[in-house]
Amino acid sequence: MRNQPTTAKPKNQPVHHIRSGAVSASIWRQETGKGPVFNVTFQRSYKDGEDWKTSTTFGRGNLLVLGLIAARAFEWISSQPRTPRL
């Protein structure tokens, strides 16, 4: 039996990143019949000993930055064309 080459699907990658300090946003694009839909995930980076880790929880000191990044994500998404990709 011959080894068949696998056709791996490319991993879904964010279309845009926004970062300010330890807080960042990843913007994801999903194609639909009515045009693209964008979703945003937020994360906070922190160092645990020698290792860098991420979290999706935010403390009081991160909330203003989170709001700023959310506003930037909104502006970026608003500037994108609303037509479906061919």
N, CA, C and O atoms as CSV, one atom per row, in Angstrom:
chain,resi,resn,atom,element,x,y,z
A,1,MET,N,N,0.840,-1.174,0.000
A,1,MET,CA,C,0.000,0.000,0.000
A,1,MET,C,C,0.887,1.241,0.000
A,1,MET,O,O,1.825,1.349,0.790
A,2,ARG,N,N,0.586,2.146,-0.872
A,2,ARG,CA,C,1.364,3.386,-0.969
A,2,ARG,C,C,0.882,4.402,0.058
A,2,ARG,O,O,-0.292,4.438,0.426
A,3,ASN,N,N,1.802,5.207,0.497
A,3,ASN,CA,C,1.430,6.315,1.384
A,3,ASN,C,C,0.790,7.403,0.547
A,3,ASN,O,O,1.389,7.902,-0.406
A,4,GLN,N,N,-0.405,7.759,0.898
A,4,GLN,CA,C,-1.110,8.826,0.202
A,4,GLN,C,C,-0.726,10.157,0.846
A,4,GLN,O,O,-0.735,10.278,2.071
A,5,PRO,N,N,-0.386,11.160,0.024
A,5,PRO,CA,C,-0.098,12.468,0.626
A,5,PRO,C,C,-1.368,13.020,1.269
A,5,PRO,O,O,-2.459,12.937,0.704
A,6,THR,N,N,-1.205,13.564,2.423
A,6,THR,CA,C,-2.364,14.140,3.103
A,6,THR,C,C,-2.528,15.582,2.650
A,6,THR,O,O,-1.555,16.319,2.488
A,7,THR,N,N,-3.746,15.955,2.455
A,7,THR,CA,C,-4.035,17.340,2.089
A,7,THR,C,C,-4.576,18.020,3.335
A,7,THR,O,O,-5.783,18.057,3.573
A,8,ALA,N,N,-3.675,18.544,4.107
A,8,ALA,CA,C,-4.054,19.199,5.356
A,8,ALA,C,C,-4.672,20.549,5.049
A,8,ALA,O,O,-4.175,21.301,4.210
A,9,LYS,N,N,-5.757,20.843,5.736
A,9,LYS,CA,C,-6.380,22.148,5.600
A,9,LYS,C,C,-5.484,23.179,6.268
A,9,LYS,O,O,-4.936,22.927,7.341
A,10,PRO,N,N,-5.335,24.333,5.642
A,10,PRO,CA,C,-4.558,25.368,6.321
A,10,PRO,C,C,-5.278,25.803,7.588
A,10,PRO,O,O,-6.503,25.916,7.618
A,11,LYS,N,N,-4.498,26.043,8.630
A,11,LYS,CA,C,-5.102,26.469,9.893
A,11,LYS,C,C,-5.693,27.861,9.728
A,11,LYS,O,O,-5.132,28.726,9.056
A,12,ASN,N,N,-6.828,28.044,10.356
A,12,ASN,CA,C,-7.464,29.342,10.341
A,12,ASN,C,C,-6.592,30.310,11.143
A,12,ASN,O,O,-6.287,30.063,12.309
A,13,GLN,N,N,-6.203,31.391,10.518
A,13,GLN,CA,C,-5.340,32.380,11.160
A,13,GLN,C,C,-6.080,33.707,11.284
A,13,GLN,O,O,-6.929,34.027,10.452
A,14,PRO,N,N,-5.762,34.475,12.314
A,14,PRO,CA,C,-6.359,35.813,12.416
A,14,PRO,C,C,-5.955,36.672,11.217
A,14,PRO,O,O,-4.857,36.526,10.680
A,15,VAL,N,N,-6.846,37.558,10.810
A,15,VAL,CA,C,-6.543,38.454,9.690
A,15,VAL,C,C,-5.864,39.730,10.163
A,15,VAL,O,O,-5.290,40.467,9.361
A,16,HIS,N,N,-5.928,39.991,11.465
A,16,HIS,CA,C,-5.305,41.210,11.996
A,16,HIS,C,C,-5.064,41.050,13.495
A,16,HIS,O,O,-5.842,40.401,14.195
A,17,HIS,N,N,-3.975,41.651,13.978
A,17,HIS,CA,C,-3.658,41.657,15.407
A,17,HIS,C,C,-3.505,43.101,15.867
A,17,HIS,O,O,-3.020,43.955,15.124
A,18,ILE,N,N,-3.919,43.359,17.086
A,18,ILE,CA,C,-3.730,44.669,17.710
A,18,ILE,C,C,-3.173,44.409,19.095
A,18,ILE,O,O,-3.682,43.555,19.820
A,19,ARG,N,N,-2.124,45.142,19.471
A,19,ARG,CA,C,-1.504,44.927,20.775
A,19,ARG,C,C,-1.175,46.265,21.424
A,19,ARG,O,O,-0.774,47.220,20.758
A,20,SER,N,N,-1.354,46.307,22.737
A,20,SER,CA,C,-0.892,47.427,23.546
A,20,SER,C,C,-0.403,46.842,24.864
A,20,SER,O,O,-1.201,46.395,25.688
A,21,GLY,N,N,0.888,46.849,25.054
A,21,GLY,CA,C,1.448,46.249,26.258
A,21,GLY,C,C,1.154,44.767,26.303
A,21,GLY,O,O,1.429,44.048,25.343
A,22,ALA,N,N,0.599,44.304,27.409
A,22,ALA,CA,C,0.327,42.882,27.598
A,22,ALA,C,C,-1.012,42.447,27.011
A,22,ALA,O,O,-1.292,41.250,26.947
A,23,VAL,N,N,-1.845,43.397,26.581
A,23,VAL,CA,C,-3.188,43.080,26.100
A,23,VAL,C,C,-3.194,43.109,24.572
A,23,VAL,O,O,-2.646,44.022,23.954
A,24,SER,N,N,-3.824,42.097,23.976
A,24,SER,CA,C,-3.887,42.050,22.518
A,24,SER,C,C,-5.237,41.520,22.061
A,24,SER,O,O,-5.980,40.898,22.819
A,25,ALA,N,N,-5.523,41.789,20.800
A,25,ALA,CA,C,-6.746,41.311,20.164
A,25,ALA,C,C,-6.364,40.618,18.864
A,25,ALA,O,O,-5.451,41.051,18.160
A,26,SER,N,N,-7.064,39.548,18.557
A,26,SER,CA,C,-6.934,38.853,17.280
A,26,SER,C,C,-8.286,38.960,16.582
A,26,SER,O,O,-9.327,38.659,17.166
A,27,ILE,N,N,-8.253,39.391,15.331
A,27,ILE,CA,C,-9.483,39.545,14.563
A,27,ILE,C,C,-9.542,38.412,13.543
A,27,ILE,O,O,-8.598,38.178,12.789
A,28,TRP,N,N,-10.670,37.722,13.543
A,28,TRP,CA,C,-10.886,36.559,12.691
A,28,TRP,C,C,-11.951,36.878,11.657
A,28,TRP,O,O,-12.930,37.563,11.953
A,29,ARG,N,N,-11.759,36.377,10.442
A,29,ARG,CA,C,-12.715,36.601,9.352
A,29,ARG,C,C,-13.368,35.274,8.992
A,29,ARG,O,O,-12.687,34.261,8.831
A,30,GLN,N,N,-14.689,35.288,8.867
A,30,GLN,CA,C,-15.436,34.114,8.437
A,30,GLN,C,C,-16.282,34.522,7.243
A,30,GLN,O,O,-17.045,35.485,7.314
A,31,GLU,N,N,-16.144,33.790,6.150
A,31,GLU,CA,C,-16.918,34.091,4.945
A,31,GLU,C,C,-18.312,33.484,5.059
A,31,GLU,O,O,-18.463,32.330,5.461
A,32,THR,N,N,-19.322,34.264,4.706
A,32,THR,CA,C,-20.704,33.787,4.656
A,32,THR,C,C,-21.291,34.187,3.306
A,32,THR,O,O,-20.674,34.944,2.557
A,33,GLY,N,N,-22.458,33.689,3.003
A,33,GLY,CA,C,-23.128,34.047,1.758
A,33,GLY,C,C,-23.497,35.513,1.683
A,33,GLY,O,O,-23.702,36.043,0.592
A,34,LYS,N,N,-23.583,36.170,2.813
A,34,LYS,CA,C,-23.928,37.590,2.858
A,34,LYS,C,C,-22.714,38.495,3.002
A,34,LYS,O,O,-22.850,39.705,3.180
A,35,GLY,N,N,-21.528,37.906,2.925
A,35,GLY,CA,C,-20.303,38.678,3.086
A,35,GLY,C,C,-19.552,38.238,4.328
A,35,GLY,O,O,-19.984,37.323,5.029
A,36,PRO,N,N,-18.429,38.885,4.600
A,36,PRO,CA,C,-17.605,38.461,5.727
A,36,PRO,C,C,-18.215,38.844,7.078
A,36,PRO,O,O,-18.896,39.860,7.216
A,37,VAL,N,N,-17.944,37.997,8.057
A,37,VAL,CA,C,-18.295,38.269,9.452
A,37,VAL,C,C,-16.987,38.255,10.220
A,37,VAL,O,O,-16.162,37.362,10.030
A,38,PHE,N,N,-16.791,39.235,11.084
A,38,PHE,CA,C,-15.564,39.319,11.873
A,38,PHE,C,C,-15.872,39.048,13.338
A,38,PHE,O,O,-16.894,39.487,13.864
A,39,ASN,N,N,-14.974,38.320,13.985
A,39,ASN,CA,C,-15.041,38.067,15.416
A,39,ASN,C,C,-13.703,38.460,16.024
A,39,ASN,O,O,-12.671,38.433,15.353
A,40,VAL,N,N,-13.731,38.822,17.290
A,40,VAL,CA,C,-12.514,39.281,17.965
A,40,VAL,C,C,-12.315,38.481,19.246
A,40,VAL,O,O,-13.250,38.280,20.021
A,41,THR,N,N,-11.089,38.031,19.453
A,41,THR,CA,C,-10.713,37.416,20.729
A,41,THR,C,C,-9.672,38.313,21.390
A,41,THR,O,O,-8.828,38.904,20.718
A,42,PHE,N,N,-9.746,38.404,22.714
A,42,PHE,CA,C,-8.824,39.235,23.486
A,42,PHE,C,C,-7.996,38.335,24.395
A,42,PHE,O,O,-8.498,37.349,24.935
A,43,GLN,N,N,-6.728,38.684,24.557
A,43,GLN,CA,C,-5.867,37.927,25.445
A,43,GLN,C,C,-4.888,38.851,26.170
A,43,GLN,O,O,-4.588,39.957,25.719
A,44,ARG,N,N,-4.413,38.366,27.282
A,44,ARG,CA,C,-3.425,39.091,28.085
A,44,ARG,C,C,-2.227,38.175,28.269
A,44,ARG,O,O,-2.378,37.024,28.679
A,45,SER,N,N,-1.038,38.681,27.967
A,45,SER,CA,C,0.193,37.914,28.147
A,45,SER,C,C,0.779,38.207,29.518
A,45,SER,O,O,0.705,39.333,30.010
A,46,TYR,N,N,1.362,37.184,30.127
A,46,TYR,CA,C,2.049,37.373,31.401
A,46,TYR,C,C,3.154,36.341,31.524
A,46,TYR,O,O,3.131,35.304,30.861
A,47,LYS,N,N,4.110,36.633,32.370
A,47,LYS,CA,C,5.242,35.746,32.555
A,47,LYS,C,C,5.060,34.985,33.861
A,47,LYS,O,O,4.826,35.579,34.913
A,48,ASP,N,N,5.169,33.665,33.780
A,48,ASP,CA,C,5.078,32.780,34.935
A,48,ASP,C,C,6.438,32.112,35.072
A,48,ASP,O,O,6.725,31.116,34.409
A,49,GLY,N,N,7.268,32.674,35.940
A,49,GLY,CA,C,8.650,32.199,36.023
A,49,GLY,C,C,9.387,32.587,34.750
A,49,GLY,O,O,9.487,33.771,34.426
A,50,GLU,N,N,9.900,31.601,34.029
A,50,GLU,CA,C,10.604,31.844,32.764
A,50,GLU,C,C,9.684,31.688,31.553
A,50,GLU,O,O,10.095,31.977,30.430
A,51,ASP,N,N,8.457,31.240,31.763
A,51,ASP,CA,C,7.549,30.952,30.659
A,51,ASP,C,C,6.538,32.068,30.448
A,51,ASP,O,O,6.007,32.634,31.404
A,52,TRP,N,N,6.274,32.382,29.162
A,52,TRP,CA,C,5.215,33.312,28.804
A,52,TRP,C,C,3.924,32.534,28.630
A,52,TRP,O,O,3.905,31.480,27.994
A,53,LYS,N,N,2.851,33.053,29.194
A,53,LYS,CA,C,1.542,32.430,29.099
A,53,LYS,C,C,0.517,33.481,28.695
A,53,LYS,O,O,0.796,34.679,28.723
A,54,THR,N,N,-0.675,33.016,28.319
A,54,THR,CA,C,-1.755,33.946,27.995
A,54,THR,C,C,-2.989,33.605,28.810
A,54,THR,O,O,-3.176,32.472,29.254
A,55,SER,N,N,-3.821,34.612,28.995
A,55,SER,CA,C,-5.060,34.460,29.738
A,55,SER,C,C,-6.139,35.277,29.047
A,55,SER,O,O,-5.849,36.230,28.324
A,56,THR,N,N,-7.379,34.892,29.279
A,56,THR,CA,C,-8.500,35.673,28.739
A,56,THR,C,C,-9.254,36.387,29.850
A,56,THR,O,O,-10.382,36.838,29.651
A,57,THR,N,N,-8.630,36.490,31.025
A,57,THR,CA,C,-9.207,37.269,32.119
A,57,THR,C,C,-8.390,38.540,32.290
A,57,THR,O,O,-7.186,38.557,32.036
A,58,PHE,N,N,-9.062,39.607,32.724
A,58,PHE,CA,C,-8.431,40.914,32.799
A,58,PHE,C,C,-8.728,41.544,34.146
A,58,PHE,O,O,-9.858,41.499,34.633
A,59,GLY,N,N,-7.705,42.130,34.741
A,59,GLY,CA,C,-7.875,42.828,36.008
A,59,GLY,C,C,-8.211,44.288,35.784
A,59,GLY,O,O,-8.265,44.770,34.652
A,60,ARG,N,N,-8.433,44.970,36.877
A,60,ARG,CA,C,-8.801,46.382,36.829
A,60,ARG,C,C,-7.788,47.202,36.037
A,60,ARG,O,O,-8.165,48.105,35.290
A,61,GLY,N,N,-6.518,46.894,36.197
A,61,GLY,CA,C,-5.469,47.645,35.500
A,61,GLY,C,C,-5.436,47.423,33.996
A,61,GLY,O,O,-4.798,48.190,33.274
A,62,ASN,N,N,-6.110,46.388,33.512
A,62,ASN,CA,C,-6.129,46.090,32.077
A,62,ASN,C,C,-7.374,46.604,31.366
A,62,ASN,O,O,-7.409,46.629,30.136
A,63,LEU,N,N,-8.387,47.011,32.106
A,63,LEU,CA,C,-9.676,47.291,31.486
A,63,LEU,C,C,-9.675,48.488,30.548
A,63,LEU,O,O,-10.321,48.442,29.501
A,64,LEU,N,N,-8.968,49.556,30.894
A,64,LEU,CA,C,-8.922,50.708,29.989
A,64,LEU,C,C,-8.191,50.352,28.696
A,64,LEU,O,O,-8.609,50.758,27.611
A,65,VAL,N,N,-7.114,49.604,28.812
A,65,VAL,CA,C,-6.378,49.169,27.619
A,65,VAL,C,C,-7.252,48.238,26.788
A,65,VAL,O,O,-7.268,48.329,25.561
A,66,LEU,N,N,-7.977,47.346,27.450
A,66,LEU,CA,C,-8.886,46.439,26.743
A,66,LEU,C,C,-9.934,47.236,25.964
A,66,LEU,O,O,-10.241,46.903,24.820
A,67,GLY,N,N,-10.478,48.279,26.573
A,67,GLY,CA,C,-11.447,49.130,25.889
A,67,GLY,C,C,-10.847,49.828,24.684
A,67,GLY,O,O,-11.490,49.934,23.640
A,68,LEU,N,N,-9.615,50.305,24.823
A,68,LEU,CA,C,-8.925,50.961,23.714
A,68,LEU,C,C,-8.710,49.975,22.563
A,68,LEU,O,O,-8.947,50.309,21.402
A,69,ILE,N,N,-8.267,48.780,22.887
A,69,ILE,CA,C,-8.033,47.777,21.850
A,69,ILE,C,C,-9.348,47.360,21.201
A,69,ILE,O,O,-9.391,47.133,19.991
A,70,ALA,N,N,-10.417,47.254,21.980
A,70,ALA,CA,C,-11.730,46.924,21.416
A,70,ALA,C,C,-12.163,48.021,20.431
A,70,ALA,O,O,-12.712,47.716,19.372
A,71,ALA,N,N,-11.922,49.274,20.768
A,71,ALA,CA,C,-12.274,50.376,19.870
A,71,ALA,C,C,-11.447,50.321,18.588
A,71,ALA,O,O,-11.971,50.560,17.501
A,72,ARG,N,N,-10.167,50.008,18.710
A,72,ARG,CA,C,-9.321,49.876,17.513
A,72,ARG,C,C,-9.782,48.706,16.645
A,72,ARG,O,O,-9.782,48.810,15.418
A,73,ALA,N,N,-10.172,47.605,17.265
A,73,ALA,CA,C,-10.676,46.454,16.514
A,73,ALA,C,C,-11.950,46.851,15.767
A,73,ALA,O,O,-12.123,46.497,14.601
A,74,PHE,N,N,-12.832,47.579,16.432
A,74,PHE,CA,C,-14.070,48.052,15.801
A,74,PHE,C,C,-13.748,48.919,14.587
A,74,PHE,O,O,-14.361,48.757,13.531
A,75,GLU,N,N,-12.795,49.836,14.728
A,75,GLU,CA,C,-12.420,50.714,13.622
A,75,GLU,C,C,-11.846,49.917,12.453
A,75,GLU,O,O,-12.170,50.184,11.296
A,76,TRP,N,N,-10.984,48.929,12.760
A,76,TRP,CA,C,-10.385,48.131,11.690
A,76,TRP,C,C,-11.457,47.337,10.952
A,76,TRP,O,O,-11.473,47.307,9.722
A,77,ILE,N,N,-12.350,46.696,11.698
A,77,ILE,CA,C,-13.415,45.908,11.075
A,77,ILE,C,C,-14.308,46.817,10.231
A,77,ILE,O,O,-14.714,46.436,9.133
A,78,SER,N,N,-14.615,48.002,10.728
A,78,SER,CA,C,-15.470,48.943,9.999
A,78,SER,C,C,-14.840,49.396,8.692
A,78,SER,O,O,-15.556,49.777,7.766
A,79,SER,N,N,-13.528,49.363,8.599
A,79,SER,CA,C,-12.838,49.816,7.384
A,79,SER,C,C,-12.721,48.712,6.328
A,79,SER,O,O,-12.242,48.970,5.223
A,80,GLN,N,N,-13.146,47.500,6.649
A,80,GLN,CA,C,-13.019,46.385,5.710
A,80,GLN,C,C,-14.195,46.353,4.752
A,80,GLN,O,O,-15.323,46.676,5.124
A,81,PRO,N,N,-13.917,45.952,3.491
A,81,PRO,CA,C,-15.010,45.848,2.519
A,81,PRO,C,C,-16.015,44.776,2.951
A,81,PRO,O,O,-15.631,43.763,3.537
A,82,ARG,N,N,-17.278,44.996,2.667
A,82,ARG,CA,C,-18.345,44.078,3.092
A,82,ARG,C,C,-18.737,43.085,2.003
A,82,ARG,O,O,-19.723,42.365,2.159
A,83,THR,N,N,-17.990,43.032,0.909
A,83,THR,CA,C,-18.333,42.117,-0.174
A,83,THR,C,C,-17.670,40.767,0.048
A,83,THR,O,O,-16.560,40.705,0.577
A,84,PRO,N,N,-18.337,39.678,-0.350
A,84,PRO,CA,C,-17.738,38.350,-0.197
A,84,PRO,C,C,-16.507,38.183,-1.057
A,84,PRO,O,O,-16.413,38.769,-2.135
A,85,ARG,N,N,-15.563,37.388,-0.589
A,85,ARG,CA,C,-14.387,37.035,-1.392
A,85,ARG,C,C,-14.795,36.031,-2.450
A,85,ARG,O,O,-15.652,35.178,-2.218
A,86,LEU,N,N,-14.182,36.140,-3.602
A,86,LEU,CA,C,-14.493,35.182,-4.692
A,86,LEU,C,C,-13.553,34.018,-4.661
A,86,LEU,O,O,-13.657,33.117,-5.493
